[in-house]
Amino acid sequence: MSTIDPALAPVERLVAKPWYSQLYVQVLVAISFGVLIGHFFPAFGISLKPLGDAFIKLVKMVIAPVIFLTVSTGLARSANAGEVGRVLGKALVYFIAVSTLALAIGLVVANVVRPGAGLNIDAATLDPKAVAEFAAKSHEQTITGFLLNIIPTTPVSALASGEILQALFVAALFGLAMSVVGAPAEPLLSGLESATAVVFRLVDLLMRLAPIGAFGAMAFTIGQFGIASLTGLIGLVATFYVTAALFVLIVLGLIARLAGFSIFALLRYIKDEPFPGTGHLVIRSGASQPDGETGGGRLPSGRGWAGAAGGLFVQP
C-alpha cells in the first residue's frame, strides 16, 4: 500500500474558481476570437503570428530548467548513492523506452489518419529549411551517434540548447554528485531547491499567457490558409487528443498497473495540482508508512518512485 506523507508533502489544493477564470475557457474564447480576426481581417491575422511563436518559445525555454532542477534536487535528497544509481539507470531506460513507444504510436496514427489532410496548406509557403534539417538529422543519426549525443559538450550547453535527454543526463549526474558530497553540498542544494520554486512559479505565469498565444496562432492560421482549413484543423486537434489519451490509458496505464496502482487514481489526484512548487509529494512504500495511514494501493508505491508538485523525491 502507499500513502502520502503530509509532514513531508504539504500540497495546496486549488480553490474552486469561476468558470470564466479557468485557463481552458480563456483559451477557447481566445481561439474563437482568433478565428474571427483571421477570417474577416486576414492581413491583420497573419501579422499576429509572432504572438503564437513567442508563446511556444517561452514554453520551450523553461522545459530544460524544470527537468534539471527537479531531477537533480530530487536525486540529491535520496537516501544513498547506491539508490540514486539504480534510479538513474531505471529513469534513463524508462525515458528512452516510453519515448520510443510514444513515437511509434504517433507514426502509426499519422500514417493511418493523416490528420493534416484538408488543411489547405500550400507546401510552397512552408519553410524548406526546417524540413531539410529534420531530414538530414534522421539520415545521419545512428544508435551510437544517438547515445553519444546524450552527452553534452558542457553541462551548461545542455540547458542552453534545450536538449531534453542531455538535460536529464546532466541533472542525474549532478544530483548523484551532490548526494555523494553530502553536507558540503547542502548550500548549493538549498539554492537549487529555491530556484525550483521560482521556475515552477515562472511556468505558472507563462501558462497564463496561453490565451494570447492561442489567439495569435489561430488568427495567423485562418488568415493565411482560409476558413476552410478550420475543419482540417479541428480534426488535427481531435486526433492529437485521442492519440494522447490512447498513450496515457494504454501505455502509461499498463506501466501503472505493473507498478501496482491505477492510472485513473493518479490522474484524479494530480489534475488540480498547482505549479507554484509549494511542496513535494512523496510516495512511501508500505514498510515506511506511519501507523493508520493507508492508500489502498491506488497511488504509486514501492522503491524508487516519487511524484512531485514542486520537485522529485526518491524514498525507499
C-alpha positions as CSV (number, residue, x, y, z in Angstrom):
1,M,0.0,0.0,0.0
2,S,1.0,3.6,-0.4
3,T,0.4,6.8,1.3
4,I,1.2,10.5,1.0
5,D,3.2,11.7,4.0
6,P,1.6,15.0,5.0
7,A,4.6,16.0,7.0
8,L,6.9,15.8,4.0
9,A,4.4,16.8,1.3
10,P,2.3,19.8,2.1
11,V,0.4,20.2,-1.2
12,E,-2.0,23.0,-1.7
13,R,-5.3,22.3,-3.4
14,L,-6.7,24.8,-5.9
15,V,-9.7,26.7,-4.6
16,A,-12.7,26.5,-7.0
17,K,-12.7,29.4,-9.4
18,P,-15.5,30.9,-11.5
19,W,-15.8,29.1,-14.9
20,Y,-14.7,32.2,-16.8
21,S,-11.4,32.4,-14.9
22,Q,-10.5,28.8,-15.9
23,L,-7.5,28.8,-18.3
24,Y,-9.0,26.4,-20.8
25,V,-12.1,28.6,-21.0
26,Q,-10.0,31.6,-21.7
27,V,-8.0,29.6,-24.4
28,L,-11.2,28.6,-26.1
29,V,-12.5,32.2,-26.1
30,A,-9.2,33.4,-27.5
31,I,-9.3,30.8,-30.2
32,S,-12.8,31.9,-31.2
33,F,-11.6,35.5,-31.5
34,G,-8.6,34.4,-33.5
35,V,-10.9,32.6,-36.0
36,L,-13.0,35.7,-36.4
37,I,-9.9,38.0,-36.8
38,G,-8.3,35.7,-39.3
39,H,-11.5,35.3,-41.4
40,F,-12.6,38.9,-41.5
41,F,-9.2,40.6,-41.3
42,P,-6.8,38.1,-42.9
43,A,-3.9,40.5,-43.3
44,F,-4.1,41.6,-39.7
45,G,-4.4,37.9,-38.6
46,I,-1.2,37.0,-40.4
47,S,0.6,39.8,-38.7
48,L,-0.3,38.2,-35.3
49,K,1.9,35.2,-36.0
50,P,4.6,36.4,-33.6
51,L,2.2,36.0,-30.7
52,G,1.9,32.3,-31.2
53,D,5.6,31.8,-32.0
54,A,6.6,33.8,-28.9
55,F,4.4,31.7,-26.6
56,I,5.9,28.4,-28.0
57,K,9.4,29.7,-27.5
58,L,8.6,30.8,-23.9
59,V,7.3,27.3,-23.1
60,K,10.3,25.6,-24.7
61,M,12.6,28.0,-22.7
62,V,11.6,26.5,-19.3
63,I,11.5,22.8,-20.2
64,A,15.2,22.1,-19.7
65,P,15.5,24.1,-16.4
66,V,12.4,22.3,-15.0
67,I,13.9,18.9,-15.8
68,F,17.3,19.8,-14.5
69,L,16.2,21.3,-11.2
70,T,13.5,18.7,-10.3
71,V,15.7,15.7,-11.1
72,S,19.0,16.9,-9.7
73,T,17.5,18.1,-6.4
74,G,15.3,15.0,-6.1
75,L,18.1,12.6,-6.6
76,A,20.4,14.6,-4.2
77,R,17.8,14.2,-1.4
78,S,17.7,10.4,-1.9
79,A,18.8,8.0,0.8
80,N,22.2,7.0,-0.6
81,A,24.3,7.0,-3.7
82,G,23.5,3.4,-4.5
83,E,19.8,4.1,-4.6
84,V,20.4,7.1,-6.8
85,G,22.4,5.0,-9.2
86,R,19.7,2.4,-9.5
87,V,17.0,5.1,-10.0
88,L,19.2,6.8,-12.6
89,G,19.6,3.7,-14.7
90,K,15.9,2.9,-14.5
91,A,15.0,6.5,-15.3
92,L,17.1,6.6,-18.5
93,V,15.8,3.2,-19.7
94,Y,12.3,4.2,-18.9
95,F,12.6,7.6,-20.7
96,I,14.1,6.0,-23.9
97,A,11.6,3.1,-23.9
98,V,8.5,5.1,-23.3
99,S,9.6,7.8,-25.7
100,T,10.1,5.2,-28.4
101,L,6.6,3.8,-27.8
102,A,5.2,7.4,-28.0
103,L,6.9,7.9,-31.3
104,A,5.7,4.6,-32.7
105,I,2.1,5.4,-31.7
106,G,2.4,8.9,-33.3
107,L,3.8,7.4,-36.5
108,V,1.0,4.8,-36.8
109,V,-1.7,7.4,-36.2
110,A,-0.2,9.9,-38.6
111,N,0.0,7.4,-41.4
112,V,-3.4,5.9,-40.8
113,V,-5.5,9.0,-40.0
114,R,-3.4,11.6,-42.0
115,P,-4.6,14.4,-39.7
116,G,-3.0,17.2,-41.7
117,A,-5.1,16.4,-44.8
118,G,-7.6,19.1,-45.7
119,L,-5.8,22.0,-44.1
120,N,-5.5,23.8,-47.5
121,I,-1.8,24.4,-46.9
122,D,0.3,25.3,-49.9
123,A,3.6,23.4,-49.5
124,A,5.4,26.2,-51.4
125,T,4.6,28.6,-48.4
126,L,6.4,26.4,-45.9
127,D,9.9,26.9,-44.7
128,P,12.0,24.2,-46.5
129,K,15.0,24.7,-44.2
130,A,13.1,23.3,-41.2
131,V,12.1,20.2,-43.1
132,A,15.6,19.8,-44.6
133,E,17.2,20.0,-41.1
134,F,15.0,17.2,-39.7
135,A,15.5,15.0,-42.7
136,A,19.3,15.4,-42.5
137,K,19.3,14.5,-38.9
138,S,17.2,11.4,-39.4
139,H,19.5,10.1,-42.1
140,E,22.7,10.9,-40.2
141,Q,21.6,9.5,-36.9
142,T,22.8,6.1,-35.8
143,I,22.4,4.2,-32.5
144,T,26.0,5.1,-31.5
145,G,25.5,8.7,-32.5
146,F,22.3,8.9,-30.6
147,L,23.9,7.6,-27.4
148,L,26.9,9.9,-27.8
149,N,24.6,12.9,-28.4
150,I,23.1,12.4,-24.9
151,I,26.5,13.6,-23.5
152,P,26.6,17.4,-24.0
153,T,29.7,19.5,-24.8
154,T,29.4,21.2,-21.4
155,P,26.9,21.0,-18.5
156,V,25.6,24.5,-19.3
157,S,25.2,23.7,-23.0
158,A,22.7,21.0,-22.2
159,L,20.4,23.7,-20.7
160,A,21.3,26.3,-23.3
161,S,20.5,24.0,-26.3
162,G,17.2,22.7,-24.8
163,E,18.1,19.1,-25.5
164,I,15.9,17.1,-23.1
165,L,18.0,13.9,-22.9
166,Q,21.1,16.0,-22.3
167,A,19.4,18.0,-19.6
168,L,18.2,14.8,-18.0
169,F,21.7,13.2,-18.2
170,V,23.4,16.2,-16.6
171,A,20.7,16.5,-13.9
172,A,21.2,12.9,-12.9
173,L,24.9,13.2,-12.7
174,F,24.7,16.5,-10.8
175,G,22.2,15.0,-8.3
176,L,24.3,11.9,-7.8
177,A,27.4,14.1,-7.2
178,M,25.5,16.2,-4.6
179,S,24.3,13.1,-2.9
180,V,27.8,11.7,-2.6
181,V,29.3,15.0,-1.4
182,G,26.6,15.3,1.4
183,A,26.7,18.1,3.9
184,P,29.2,20.4,2.0
185,A,26.7,20.4,-0.9
186,E,23.8,21.5,1.3
187,P,24.0,25.2,0.5
188,L,24.1,24.5,-3.2
189,L,21.2,22.1,-2.9
190,S,19.1,24.6,-0.9
191,G,19.8,27.2,-3.6
192,L,18.7,24.8,-6.3
193,E,15.5,24.0,-4.4
194,S,14.8,27.7,-4.1
195,A,15.4,28.0,-7.9
196,T,13.0,25.1,-8.4
197,A,10.2,27.0,-6.7
198,V,10.9,30.1,-8.7
199,V,10.9,28.2,-12.0
200,F,7.6,26.5,-11.2
201,R,6.1,29.9,-10.4
202,L,7.5,31.1,-13.8
203,V,5.8,28.1,-15.5
204,D,2.6,29.1,-13.8
205,L,2.9,32.7,-15.0
206,L,3.8,31.6,-18.6
207,M,0.7,29.4,-18.7
208,R,-1.4,32.5,-18.1
209,L,-0.2,33.7,-21.5
210,A,-1.7,30.7,-23.3
211,P,-4.8,32.6,-24.5
212,I,-2.6,35.2,-26.1
213,G,-0.5,32.6,-27.9
214,A,-3.6,30.6,-29.0
215,F,-5.2,33.8,-30.3
216,G,-2.2,34.8,-32.4
217,A,-1.6,31.3,-33.7
218,M,-5.3,30.8,-34.7
219,A,-5.6,34.3,-36.3
220,F,-2.5,33.6,-38.4
221,T,-3.7,30.1,-39.4
222,I,-7.1,31.3,-40.6
223,G,-5.7,34.4,-42.2
224,Q,-3.0,32.5,-44.1
225,F,-4.9,29.4,-45.1
226,G,-8.5,30.4,-45.0
227,I,-11.6,29.4,-43.0
228,A,-11.8,26.1,-45.0
229,S,-8.7,24.9,-43.1
230,L,-10.7,25.1,-39.8
231,T,-12.3,21.7,-40.4
232,G,-9.0,20.0,-41.0
233,L,-7.5,21.8,-38.0
234,I,-10.3,20.6,-35.8
235,G,-9.6,17.1,-37.0
236,L,-5.9,17.6,-36.3
237,V,-6.6,18.7,-32.7
238,A,-9.1,15.9,-32.1
239,T,-6.6,13.4,-33.4
240,F,-3.9,14.8,-31.1
241,Y,-6.1,14.4,-28.0
242,V,-7.3,11.0,-29.0
243,T,-3.8,9.8,-29.6
244,A,-2.6,11.3,-26.3
245,A,-5.5,9.6,-24.5
246,L,-4.6,6.3,-26.0
247,F,-1.0,6.7,-25.0
248,V,-1.9,7.6,-21.4
249,L,-4.5,5.0,-21.0
250,I,-2.8,2.1,-22.7
251,V,1.0,2.6,-22.3
252,L,1.1,4.6,-19.1
253,G,-1.9,2.7,-17.8
254,L,-0.1,-0.6,-18.3
255,I,3.0,0.8,-16.6
256,A,0.9,2.0,-13.7
257,R,-0.8,-1.4,-13.4
258,L,2.6,-3.2,-13.4
259,A,3.7,-0.8,-10.6
260,G,0.6,-1.6,-8.6
261,F,-1.7,1.4,-8.9
262,S,-4.4,2.8,-11.1
263,I,-3.6,5.5,-13.7
264,F,-7.1,6.9,-13.1
265,A,-6.5,7.4,-9.4
266,L,-3.3,9.2,-10.2
267,L,-4.9,11.4,-12.8
268,R,-7.7,12.3,-10.4
269,Y,-5.1,13.2,-7.7
270,I,-2.8,15.4,-9.9
271,K,-5.4,17.1,-12.1
272,D,-5.8,20.1,-9.8
273,E,-2.3,20.4,-8.6
274,P,-0.8,23.9,-9.0
275,F,2.6,24.8,-10.4
276,P,4.0,27.0,-7.7
277,G,6.3,24.4,-6.1
278,T,4.6,24.7,-2.7
279,G,6.0,21.4,-1.6
280,H,7.0,17.9,-2.6
281,L,4.7,14.9,-3.0
282,V,6.5,11.8,-1.6
283,I,5.0,8.3,-2.0
284,R,6.3,5.9,0.6
285,S,6.4,2.2,0.4
286,G,4.2,0.2,2.8
287,A,7.1,-0.6,5.1
288,S,7.7,3.1,5.9
289,Q,4.1,4.1,6.4
290,P,3.1,5.7,9.7
291,D,0.5,3.7,11.7
292,G,-3.0,4.1,10.5
293,E,-2.2,5.6,7.1
294,T,-3.3,3.6,4.0
295,G,-3.6,4.4,0.4
296,G,-5.4,1.3,-0.8
297,G,-2.8,0.8,-3.5
298,R,-4.4,3.5,-5.6
299,L,-1.4,5.7,-5.8
300,P,2.2,4.8,-6.8
301,S,4.2,2.8,-4.3
302,G,7.4,0.9,-4.0
303,R,11.1,1.6,-4.0
304,G,12.4,4.3,-6.2
305,W,9.2,6.1,-7.2
306,A,8.2,9.5,-6.2
307,G,5.9,12.1,-7.6
308,A,6.2,15.9,-7.0
309,A,4.2,19.0,-7.2
310,G,7.4,21.1,-6.9
311,G,10.1,18.6,-7.1
312,L,11.0,14.9,-7.2
313,F,12.0,12.8,-4.3
314,V,13.1,9.2,-4.2
315,Q,12.2,7.5,-1.0
316,P,12.7,3.7,-0.5
